[in-house]
Amino acid sequence: MSKTTRRTILRNIALTLTAGGVLDTAAAQHVHEAAAAAKAGGVYKPKAFGAHQYKTVQRLAELIVPKDEKSGSAVDAGAPEFIDLLCSQNKDLANIYFGGLAWLDAEMRRRHGKKFVDAEAAQQAGMLDLLVEAERRERARRAEESVYERSTVYRDFAGYSTHARTDLAPGVVFFDWIRKMTVDAFYTSPMGVKDIEYKGNGAYSKYEVPVAALEYALKRSPFGA
Protein backbone atom coordinates (compact mmCIF):
# COMPACT_ATOMS: atom_id res chain seq x y z
CA MET A 1 0.00 0.00 0.00
CA SER A 2 1.42 3.41 -0.95
CA LYS A 3 2.11 6.02 1.72
CA THR A 4 -0.45 8.32 0.08
CA THR A 5 -3.16 5.66 0.17
CA ARG A 6 -2.32 4.69 3.76
CA ARG A 7 -2.42 8.34 4.85
CA THR A 8 -5.81 8.81 3.19
CA ILE A 9 -7.23 5.71 4.89
CA LEU A 10 -5.91 6.79 8.29
CA ARG A 11 -7.35 10.27 7.86
CA ASN A 12 -10.76 8.89 6.94
CA ILE A 13 -10.71 6.53 9.94
CA ALA A 14 -9.73 9.35 12.30
CA LEU A 15 -12.42 11.65 10.90
CA THR A 16 -15.00 8.90 11.38
CA LEU A 17 -14.18 8.76 15.10
CA THR A 18 -14.74 12.45 15.78
CA ALA A 19 -17.89 12.38 13.66
CA GLY A 20 -19.38 9.91 16.14
CA GLY A 21 -18.67 6.80 14.09
CA VAL A 22 -17.62 3.39 15.33
CA LEU A 23 -14.19 1.91 14.67
CA ASP A 24 -14.72 -1.47 13.01
CA THR A 25 -12.19 -4.30 12.92
CA ALA A 26 -11.17 -3.76 9.30
CA ALA A 27 -10.44 -0.08 9.92
CA ALA A 28 -8.50 -0.90 13.08
CA GLN A 29 -6.35 -3.37 11.15
CA HIS A 30 -5.29 -0.58 8.77
CA VAL A 31 -4.12 1.47 11.75
CA HIS A 32 -2.18 -1.45 13.25
CA GLU A 33 -0.52 -2.13 9.89
CA ALA A 34 0.43 1.52 9.49
CA ALA A 35 1.88 1.56 13.00
CA ALA A 36 3.95 -1.54 12.27
CA ALA A 37 5.22 0.04 9.05
CA ALA A 38 6.16 3.22 10.97
CA LYS A 39 8.44 1.33 13.36
CA ALA A 40 11.70 1.97 11.55
CA GLY A 41 14.33 -0.27 13.11
CA GLY A 42 11.77 -1.43 15.63
CA VAL A 43 11.34 2.01 17.18
CA TYR A 44 8.19 4.10 16.79
CA LYS A 45 8.59 7.87 16.69
CA PRO A 46 5.42 9.77 17.70
CA LYS A 47 3.88 11.83 14.94
CA ALA A 48 1.31 13.84 16.89
CA PHE A 49 2.52 13.85 20.50
CA GLY A 50 5.56 15.36 22.12
CA ALA A 51 7.83 13.11 24.18
CA HIS A 52 6.09 13.86 27.51
CA GLN A 53 2.61 13.56 26.01
CA TYR A 54 3.45 10.21 24.44
CA LYS A 55 4.93 8.92 27.70
CA THR A 56 1.68 9.87 29.44
CA VAL A 57 -0.41 8.11 26.79
CA GLN A 58 1.75 5.01 27.26
CA ARG A 59 1.26 5.05 31.02
CA LEU A 60 -2.49 5.55 30.68
CA ALA A 61 -2.72 2.67 28.20
CA GLU A 62 -0.76 0.47 30.57
CA LEU A 63 -3.16 1.29 33.41
CA ILE A 64 -6.30 0.86 31.29
CA VAL A 65 -5.34 -2.59 29.99
CA PRO A 66 -2.53 -3.90 32.21
CA LYS A 67 -0.41 -6.95 31.65
CA ASP A 68 -1.78 -10.11 33.24
CA GLU A 69 -0.97 -13.81 33.37
CA LYS A 70 -2.57 -14.35 29.97
CA SER A 71 -1.17 -11.55 27.80
CA GLY A 72 0.71 -8.28 27.67
CA SER A 73 -0.61 -4.79 28.27
CA ALA A 74 -2.16 -2.32 25.82
CA VAL A 75 1.33 -0.85 25.41
CA ASP A 76 2.62 -4.25 24.33
CA ALA A 77 -0.30 -4.46 21.88
CA GLY A 78 0.59 -1.11 20.28
CA ALA A 79 -2.21 1.08 21.65
CA PRO A 80 -0.06 4.24 22.06
CA GLU A 81 1.10 4.05 18.44
CA PHE A 82 -2.48 3.38 17.35
CA ILE A 83 -3.73 6.50 19.14
CA ASP A 84 -0.83 8.69 18.01
CA LEU A 85 -1.29 7.78 14.34
CA LEU A 86 -4.99 8.64 14.39
CA CYS A 87 -4.34 11.91 16.22
CA SER A 88 -1.74 12.81 13.59
CA GLN A 89 -4.46 12.63 10.94
CA ASN A 90 -7.24 14.55 12.70
CA LYS A 91 -6.76 17.97 14.29
CA ASP A 92 -9.99 17.69 16.29
CA LEU A 93 -8.96 14.34 17.74
CA ALA A 94 -5.46 15.64 18.49
CA ASN A 95 -6.90 18.64 20.31
CA ILE A 96 -9.02 16.33 22.49
CA TYR A 97 -5.84 14.58 23.56
CA PHE A 98 -3.66 17.69 23.86
CA GLY A 99 -6.27 19.36 26.05
CA GLY A 100 -6.99 16.22 28.04
CA LEU A 101 -3.35 15.47 28.75
CA ALA A 102 -2.74 19.08 29.82
CA TRP A 103 -5.78 18.93 32.12
CA LEU A 104 -4.61 15.65 33.62
CA ASP A 105 -1.17 17.03 34.45
CA ALA A 106 -2.65 20.22 35.91
CA GLU A 107 -5.09 18.25 38.09
CA MET A 108 -2.37 15.91 39.31
CA ARG A 109 -0.12 18.87 40.18
CA ARG A 110 -3.02 20.43 42.09
CA ARG A 111 -3.66 17.23 44.04
CA HIS A 112 -0.17 15.74 44.40
CA GLY A 113 2.32 18.36 43.22
CA LYS A 114 3.51 16.22 40.31
CA LYS A 115 2.69 15.56 36.67
CA PHE A 116 0.75 12.35 36.03
CA VAL A 117 3.70 10.22 34.89
CA ASP A 118 5.81 11.39 37.84
CA ALA A 119 3.19 10.52 40.46
CA GLU A 120 3.15 7.26 42.38
CA ALA A 121 1.24 4.35 40.85
CA ALA A 122 -1.41 4.49 43.57
CA GLN A 123 -1.93 8.21 42.91
CA GLN A 124 -2.26 7.59 39.18
CA ALA A 125 -4.79 4.81 39.67
CA GLY A 126 -6.62 6.92 42.24
CA MET A 127 -7.01 9.76 39.73
CA LEU A 128 -8.49 7.43 37.13
CA ASP A 129 -10.82 5.93 39.75
CA LEU A 130 -12.09 9.45 40.45
CA LEU A 131 -12.79 10.01 36.75
CA VAL A 132 -14.66 6.72 36.43
CA GLU A 133 -16.78 7.52 39.47
CA ALA A 134 -17.45 11.05 38.19
CA GLU A 135 -18.54 9.58 34.87
CA ARG A 136 -20.99 7.24 36.61
CA ARG A 137 -22.44 10.10 38.63
CA GLU A 138 -22.83 12.20 35.49
CA ARG A 139 -24.66 9.37 33.72
CA ALA A 140 -26.96 9.04 36.71
CA ARG A 141 -27.60 12.79 36.74
CA ARG A 142 -28.49 12.82 33.04
CA ALA A 143 -30.77 9.83 33.44
CA GLU A 144 -32.52 11.55 36.33
CA GLU A 145 -33.02 14.75 34.35
CA SER A 146 -34.27 12.74 31.39
CA VAL A 147 -37.09 11.34 33.54
CA TYR A 148 -38.24 14.87 34.34
CA GLU A 149 -37.98 15.96 30.71
CA ARG A 150 -40.24 13.13 29.59
CA SER A 151 -42.85 14.01 32.19
CA THR A 152 -45.58 16.46 31.23
CA VAL A 153 -46.07 17.32 34.90
CA TYR A 154 -42.48 17.68 36.12
CA ARG A 155 -40.73 18.88 32.95
CA ASP A 156 -39.90 22.25 34.56
CA PHE A 157 -37.85 20.43 37.21
CA ALA A 158 -35.44 18.89 34.68
CA GLY A 159 -32.63 21.12 35.91
CA TYR A 160 -32.83 19.66 39.39
CA SER A 161 -30.93 16.55 40.40
CA THR A 162 -29.71 14.74 43.49
CA HIS A 163 -26.40 14.34 41.62
CA ALA A 164 -24.31 17.52 41.44
CA ARG A 165 -22.35 18.34 38.29
CA THR A 166 -18.70 17.34 38.61
CA ASP A 167 -15.70 19.67 38.38
CA LEU A 168 -13.85 16.76 36.79
CA ALA A 169 -15.91 17.05 33.59
CA PRO A 170 -12.97 17.85 31.24
CA GLY A 171 -11.08 14.83 32.55
CA VAL A 172 -14.14 12.61 32.24
CA VAL A 173 -14.50 13.48 28.55
CA PHE A 174 -10.82 12.88 27.86
CA PHE A 175 -10.65 9.64 29.80
CA ASP A 176 -13.69 8.34 27.94
CA TRP A 177 -11.83 8.89 24.66
CA ILE A 178 -8.52 7.33 25.66
CA ARG A 179 -10.16 4.40 27.44
CA LYS A 180 -12.29 3.51 24.42
CA MET A 181 -9.45 3.93 21.94
CA THR A 182 -7.03 1.95 24.11
CA VAL A 183 -9.48 -0.93 24.47
CA ASP A 184 -10.28 -0.80 20.75
CA ALA A 185 -6.58 -0.86 19.92
CA PHE A 186 -5.89 -3.75 22.27
CA TYR A 187 -8.76 -6.02 21.20
CA THR A 188 -8.14 -5.49 17.48
CA SER A 189 -4.43 -6.27 17.79
CA PRO A 190 -3.07 -9.81 17.32
CA MET A 191 -2.41 -9.94 21.07
CA GLY A 192 -5.93 -8.86 21.94
CA VAL A 193 -7.55 -11.23 19.46
CA LYS A 194 -5.61 -14.08 21.02
CA ASP A 195 -6.47 -12.80 24.50
CA ILE A 196 -10.21 -13.35 23.99
CA GLU A 197 -9.52 -16.62 22.14
CA TYR A 198 -11.20 -15.55 18.91
CA LYS A 199 -11.22 -18.60 16.61
CA GLY A 200 -11.59 -16.78 13.31
CA ASN A 201 -14.25 -17.05 10.63
CA GLY A 202 -16.32 -20.18 10.34
CA ALA A 203 -19.65 -21.51 9.13
CA TYR A 204 -22.31 -20.94 11.79
CA SER A 205 -26.09 -20.85 11.58
CA LYS A 206 -26.06 -18.42 14.51
CA TYR A 207 -23.23 -16.33 15.90
CA GLU A 208 -22.99 -15.50 19.58
CA VAL A 209 -20.03 -14.08 21.47
CA PRO A 210 -19.04 -16.65 24.10
CA VAL A 211 -20.24 -15.38 27.48
CA ALA A 212 -16.95 -16.22 29.17
CA ALA A 213 -14.97 -14.32 26.55
CA LEU A 214 -17.28 -11.31 26.77
CA GLU A 215 -17.12 -11.19 30.57
CA TYR A 216 -13.34 -11.49 30.49
CA ALA A 217 -13.02 -8.67 27.96
CA LEU A 218 -15.21 -6.40 30.09
CA LYS A 219 -13.24 -7.17 33.24
CA ARG A 220 -9.80 -6.87 31.61
CA SER A 221 -9.55 -3.16 32.38
CA PRO A 222 -9.78 -2.04 36.00
CA PHE A 223 -11.28 1.22 34.71
CA GLY A 224 -14.22 -0.20 32.75
CA ALA A 225 -17.23 1.94 31.94
C-alpha positions in Angstrom: 0.0 0.0 0.0 1.4 3.4 -1.0 2.1 6.0 1.7 -0.4 8.3 0.1 -3.2 5.7 0.2 -2.3 4.7 3.8 -2.4 8.3 4.8 -5.8 8.8 3.2 -7.2 5.7 4.9 -5.9 6.8 8.3 -7.3 10.3 7.9 -10.8 8.9 6.9 -10.7 6.5 9.9 -9.7 9.4 12.3 -12.4 11.7 10.9 -15.0 8.9 11.4 -14.2 8.8 15.1 -14.7 12.5 15.8 -17.9 12.4 13.7 -19.4 9.9 16.1 -18.7 6.8 14.1 -17.6 3.4 15.3 -14.2 1.9 14.7 -14.7 -1.5 13.0 -12.2 -4.3 12.9 -11.2 -3.8 9.3 -10.4 -0.1 9.9 -8.5 -0.9 13.1 -6.3 -3.4 11.2 -5.3 -0.6 8.8 -4.1 1.5 11.7 -2.2 -1.4 13.3 -0.5 -2.1 9.9 0.4 1.5 9.5 1.9 1.6 13.0 4.0 -1.5 12.3 5.2 0.0 9.1 6.2 3.2 11.0 8.4 1.3 13.4 11.7 2.0 11.5 14.3 -0.3 13.1 11.8 -1.4 15.6 11.3 2.0 17.2 8.2 4.1 16.8 8.6 7.9 16.7 5.4 9.8 17.7 3.9 11.8 14.9 1.3 13.8 16.9 2.5 13.9 20.5 5.6 15.4 22.1 7.8 13.1 24.2 6.1 13.9 27.5 2.6 13.6 26.0 3.4 10.2 24.4 4.9 8.9 27.7 1.7 9.9 29.4 -0.4 8.1 26.8 1.8 5.0 27.3 1.3 5.1 31.0 -2.5 5.6 30.7 -2.7 2.7 28.2 -0.8 0.5 30.6 -3.2 1.3 33.4 -6.3 0.9 31.3 -5.3 -2.6 30.0 -2.5 -3.9 32.2 -0.4 -6.9 31.7 -1.8 -10.1 33.2 -1.0 -13.8 33.4 -2.6 -14.3 30.0 -1.2 -11.6 27.8 0.7 -8.3 27.7 -0.6 -4.8 28.3 -2.2 -2.3 25.8 1.3 -0.9 25.4 2.6 -4.3 24.3 -0.3 -4.5 21.9 0.6 -1.1 20.3 -2.2 1.1 21.6 -0.1 4.2 22.1 1.1 4.1 18.4 -2.5 3.4 17.3 -3.7 6.5 19.1 -0.8 8.7 18.0 -1.3 7.8 14.3 -5.0 8.6 14.4 -4.3 11.9 16.2 -1.7 12.8 13.6 -4.5 12.6 10.9 -7.2 14.5 12.7 -6.8 18.0 14.3 -10.0 17.7 16.3 -9.0 14.3 17.7 -5.5 15.6 18.5 -6.9 18.6 20.3 -9.0 16.3 22.5 -5.8 14.6 23.6 -3.7 17.7 23.9 -6.3 19.4 26.0 -7.0 16.2 28.0 -3.3 15.5 28.8 -2.7 19.1 29.8 -5.8 18.9 32.1 -4.6 15.6 33.6 -1.2 17.0 34.5 -2.7 20.2 35.9 -5.1 18.3 38.1 -2.4 15.9 39.3 -0.1 18.9 40.2 -3.0 20.4 42.1 -3.7 17.2 44.0 -0.2 15.7 44.4 2.3 18.4 43.2 3.5 16.2 40.3 2.7 15.6 36.7 0.8 12.4 36.0 3.7 10.2 34.9 5.8 11.4 37.8 3.2 10.5 40.5 3.1 7.3 42.4 1.2 4.3 40.8 -1.4 4.5 43.6 -1.9 8.2 42.9 -2.3 7.6 39.2 -4.8 4.8 39.7 -6.6 6.9 42.2 -7.0 9.8 39.7 -8.5 7.4 37.1 -10.8 5.9 39.7 -12.1 9.4 40.5 -12.8 10.0 36.8 -14.7 6.7 36.4 -16.8 7.5 39.5 -17.4 11.0 38.2 -18.5 9.6 34.9 -21.0 7.2 36.6 -22.4 10.1 38.6 -22.8 12.2 35.5 -24.7 9.4 33.7 -27.0 9.0 36.7 -27.6 12.8 36.7 -28.5 12.8 33.0 -30.8 9.8 33.4 -32.5 11.5 36.3 -33.0 14.7 34.4 -34.3 12.7 31.4 -37.1 11.3 33.5 -38.2 14.9 34.3 -38.0 16.0 30.7 -40.2 13.1 29.6 -42.9 14.0 32.2 -45.6 16.5 31.2 -46.1 17.3 34.9 -42.5 17.7 36.1 -40.7 18.9 32.9 -39.9 22.2 34.6 -37.9 20.4 37.2 -35.4 18.9 34.7 -32.6 21.1 35.9 -32.8 19.7 39.4 -30.9 16.6 40.4 -29.7 14.7 43.5 -26.4 14.3 41.6 -24.3 17.5 41.4 -22.3 18.3 38.3 -18.7 17.3 38.6 -15.7 19.7 38.4 -13.8 16.8 36.8 -15.9 17.0 33.6 -13.0 17.8 31.2 -11.1 14.8 32.5 -14.1 12.6 32.2 -14.5 13.5 28.5 -10.8 12.9 27.9 -10.6 9.6 29.8 -13.7 8.3 27.9 -11.8 8.9 24.7 -8.5 7.3 25.7 -10.2 4.4 27.4 -12.3 3.5 24.4 -9.5 3.9 21.9 -7.0 2.0 24.1 -9.5 -0.9 24.5 -10.3 -0.8 20.7 -6.6 -0.9 19.9 -5.9 -3.8 22.3 -8.8 -6.0 21.2 -8.1 -5.5 17.5 -4.4 -6.3 17.8 -3.1 -9.8 17.3 -2.4 -9.9 21.1 -5.9 -8.9 21.9 -7.6 -11.2 19.5 -5.6 -14.1 21.0 -6.5 -12.8 24.5 -10.2 -13.4 24.0 -9.5 -16.6 22.1 -11.2 -15.5 18.9 -11.2 -18.6 16.6 -11.6 -16.8 13.3 -14.2 -17.1 10.6 -16.3 -20.2 10.3 -19.7 -21.5 9.1 -22.3 -20.9 11.8 -26.1 -20.9 11.6 -26.1 -18.4 14.5 -23.2 -16.3 15.9 -23.0 -15.5 19.6 -20.0 -14.1 21.5 -19.0 -16.6 24.1 -20.2 -15.4 27.5 -17.0 -16.2 29.2 -15.0 -14.3 26.6 -17.3 -11.3 26.8 -17.1 -11.2 30.6 -13.3 -11.5 30.5 -13.0 -8.7 28.0 -15.2 -6.4 30.1 -13.2 -7.2 33.2 -9.8 -6.9 31.6 -9.6 -3.2 32.4 -9.8 -2.0 36.0 -11.3 1.2 34.7 -14.2 -0.2 32.7 -17.2 1.9 31.9 
